[in-house]
Amino acid sequence: MAKKDKDLDAETQALLEWCAEVEALLVAAGATPREAQEHIEEQAEWYTDQFYDGLTPEEAAKAALND
């Protein structure tokens, strides 16, 4: 899980924690931790949209794996 940072607002912290959950799911599906992190970084805008659209980390990971 992402380390809590007092400089981050609650919404940003929630997004980072959500992404950490997605990352763990991608790793569980077979990606290396580095691959999962790089994928999320490269697709940051898409993942941010999924977060704000209300998808669960499980739904976002499944959508990413099906692409």
TALIN-V189860 format. One record per run of one state. SS is the DSSP state (alpha for helix, beta for strand, coil for the rest). FROM is the first residue (numbers start at 1). TO is the last residue. Records with the same first field share a line. If there is no record, write none. Layout:
BEGIN
SS=FROM-TO ; FROM-TO
END
This chain:
BEGIN
coil=1-9 ; 29-32 ; 43-43 ; 53-56 ; 67-67
alpha=10-28 ; 33-42 ; 44-52 ; 57-66
END
